[in-house]
Every structure is written in structure tokens, then in C-alpha cells.
Amino acid sequence: MYYTYVVRCADGSLYTGIAADLQRRMRQHTGKLPAAAKYTRSHSVVALEGVWRSADRQSASRLEYAIKHLPREKKLLLLREPQRFAQLLPKLSEEDYTYISGITLELCLEGTVCED
């Protein structure tokens, strides 16, 4: 099981990544630990904006790549209206991804919603 996620940084920028363990990854990003992405070490993560679950790393990486290549306006639209996945990311099969609603950075850091 892999997760593709989008976080919002303090400066309003968006960062997209993948993780097998979402809770651990959010701790790395927010704690600015060496394993955190270089970008999030210099841009404080303030919110977890969206999370999709996929069966394997390859699928998660495809979604990460596709989201990273969307213009900012379309990223924001996807986060606001995840049901528009097929419209915004037509090259991906929506059946390969499950959007996880209601997850927040705080809940994930507590470990209450990141476990299957």
C-alpha cells in the first residue's frame, strides 16, 4: 500500500510526494528531519491537503508525477473536488486510486487515521 499526498507549506506552496508509511513521512516533513524532502526542510509544512491510496509504488509514482505536472489552479481544483480526478488526470485510471477524505496533518501525526 502506498500513498500519494499533497501538503501545503507556510508560504502557500504545494508539495506532492509518495510514502509507504504516511504517518512517518509527515513526521519527517514536519520535523525537518534529514529524511524529509529538501523542499520541505526549507518550506514548513502546515497542512495535509489531499491523500490517495494505491496498491503499489509504481501507481503512486504515476499519480505523483501527474499531479506535479498540473498547473497550480488545477491542483487546487483537484484538492477541492477530488471527484473530478478523471477529468483532471485523464491518462490515469481512477480505479487504481482511492481518495481518503477527512485526513488532516494533525490526525496523521497522532497516528489515528494513517493506518489501514
Kinemage of the C-alpha trace (Angstrom):
@kinemage 1
@onewidth
@group {chain A} dominant
@subgroup {mainchain}
@vectorlist {calphas} color= white
{ca met a 1} P 0.000 0.000 0.000
{ca tyr a 2} L 1.338 3.417 -0.991
{ca tyr a 3} L 0.051 6.926 -0.541
{ca thr a 4} L 0.340 9.939 -2.805
{ca tyr a 5} L -0.135 13.143 -0.860
{ca val a 6} L -0.199 16.899 -1.294
{ca val a 7} L 0.835 19.193 1.553
{ca arg a 8} L 0.565 22.956 1.851
{ca cys a 9} L 3.592 24.845 3.089
{ca ala a 10} L 3.617 28.037 5.185
{ca asp a 11} L 4.308 30.156 2.101
{ca gly a 12} L 1.222 28.722 0.365
{ca ser a 13} L 3.177 26.460 -1.971
{ca leu a 14} L 2.116 22.866 -2.559
{ca tyr a 15} L 4.393 19.831 -2.326
{ca thr a 16} L 3.446 16.417 -3.713
{ca gly a 17} L 5.092 13.166 -2.624
{ca ile a 18} L 4.612 9.458 -2.031
{ca ala a 19} L 5.055 7.261 1.027
{ca ala a 20} L 4.533 3.709 2.168
{ca asp a 21} L 4.103 4.972 5.749
{ca leu a 22} L 2.228 8.269 5.655
{ca gln a 23} L 2.492 8.922 9.388
{ca arg a 24} L 6.283 8.520 9.347
{ca arg a 25} L 6.581 10.689 6.227
{ca met a 26} L 4.534 13.510 7.756
{ca arg a 27} L 6.726 13.369 10.871
{ca gln a 28} L 9.795 13.631 8.674
{ca his a 29} L 8.392 16.637 6.814
{ca thr a 30} L 7.142 18.498 9.884
{ca gly a 31} L 10.190 17.675 11.993
{ca lys a 32} L 12.515 18.752 9.182
{ca leu a 33} L 14.441 15.538 9.694
{ca pro a 34} L 17.271 14.575 7.324
{ca ala a 35} L 14.998 12.069 5.556
{ca ala a 36} L 12.497 14.836 4.764
{ca ala a 37} L 12.454 16.265 1.272
{ca lys a 38} L 14.894 19.098 0.726
{ca tyr a 39} L 11.945 21.305 -0.249
{ca thr a 40} L 10.012 20.731 2.981
{ca arg a 41} L 13.101 21.266 5.117
{ca ser a 42} L 13.138 24.855 3.852
{ca his a 43} L 9.344 25.287 3.476
{ca ser a 44} L 7.436 24.419 6.659
{ca val a 45} L 4.539 22.014 6.127
{ca val a 46} L 1.329 23.356 7.679
{ca ala a 47} L -1.446 21.162 6.255
{ca leu a 48} L -2.115 17.860 4.557
{ca glu a 49} L -4.394 18.836 1.693
{ca gly a 50} L -5.067 15.532 -0.075
{ca val a 51} L -4.238 11.822 0.103
{ca trp a 52} L -4.776 8.983 -2.384
{ca arg a 53} L -4.074 5.326 -1.669
{ca ser a 54} L -2.766 2.962 -4.342
{ca ala a 55} L -1.726 -0.674 -4.386
{ca asp a 56} L 1.917 -0.208 -5.317
{ca arg a 57} L 4.801 2.224 -5.607
{ca gln a 58} L 4.574 2.399 -9.392
{ca ser a 59} L 0.942 3.584 -9.296
{ca ala a 60} L 1.712 6.078 -6.529
{ca ser a 61} L 4.649 7.437 -8.528
{ca arg a 62} L 2.489 7.837 -11.650
{ca leu a 63} L -0.048 9.868 -9.690
{ca glu a 64} L 2.683 11.952 -8.045
{ca tyr a 65} L 4.170 12.738 -11.469
{ca ala a 66} L 0.772 13.653 -12.918
{ca ile a 67} L -0.132 15.952 -10.015
{ca lys a 68} L 3.278 17.652 -10.079
{ca his a 69} L 2.736 18.476 -13.744
{ca leu a 70} L -0.690 20.046 -13.245
{ca pro a 71} L -0.846 23.835 -13.184
{ca arg a 72} L -1.440 25.196 -9.678
{ca glu a 73} L -5.061 26.097 -10.447
{ca lys a 74} L -5.832 22.508 -11.454
{ca lys a 75} L -4.038 21.112 -8.392
{ca leu a 76} L -6.231 23.299 -6.209
{ca leu a 77} L -9.325 22.172 -8.116
{ca leu a 78} L -8.348 18.502 -7.647
{ca leu a 79} L -7.897 19.071 -3.914
{ca arg a 80} L -11.204 20.924 -3.640
{ca glu a 81} L -13.105 18.478 -5.862
{ca pro a 82} L -11.362 15.085 -5.874
{ca gln a 83} L -14.354 13.590 -7.723
{ca arg a 84} L -13.014 15.406 -10.825
{ca phe a 85} L -9.983 13.069 -10.864
{ca ala a 86} L -10.822 11.553 -14.275
{ca gln a 87} L -11.366 14.966 -15.839
{ca leu a 88} L -8.154 16.482 -14.461
{ca leu a 89} L -5.949 13.389 -14.851
{ca pro a 90} L -7.384 11.613 -17.914
{ca lys a 91} L -4.270 9.496 -18.557
{ca leu a 92} L -4.654 7.706 -15.217
{ca ser a 93} L -7.185 5.046 -14.324
{ca glu a 94} L -9.283 6.352 -11.446
{ca glu a 95} L -9.888 2.772 -10.299
{ca asp a 96} L -6.202 2.492 -9.310
{ca tyr a 97} L -6.549 5.206 -6.655
{ca thr a 98} L -8.697 5.746 -3.583
{ca tyr a 99} L -9.099 9.269 -2.287
{ca ile a 100} L -9.003 9.363 1.517
{ca ser a 101} L -11.236 12.135 2.837
{ca gly a 102} L -11.149 13.684 6.280
{ca ile a 103} L -7.459 13.149 6.892
{ca thr a 104} L -5.571 16.074 8.411
{ca leu a 105} L -1.945 16.620 9.247
{ca glu a 106} L -2.764 16.668 12.951
{ca leu a 107} L -4.677 13.388 12.867
{ca cys a 108} L -1.970 11.767 10.806
{ca leu a 109} L 0.761 12.898 13.206
{ca glu a 110} L -1.285 11.428 16.081
{ca gly a 111} L -1.427 8.166 14.133
{ca thr a 112} L -5.206 7.937 14.308
{ca val a 113} L -6.046 7.932 10.586
{ca cys a 114} L -2.971 6.783 8.698
{ca glu a 115} L -3.308 3.112 9.475
{ca asp a 116} L -5.345 0.768 7.297
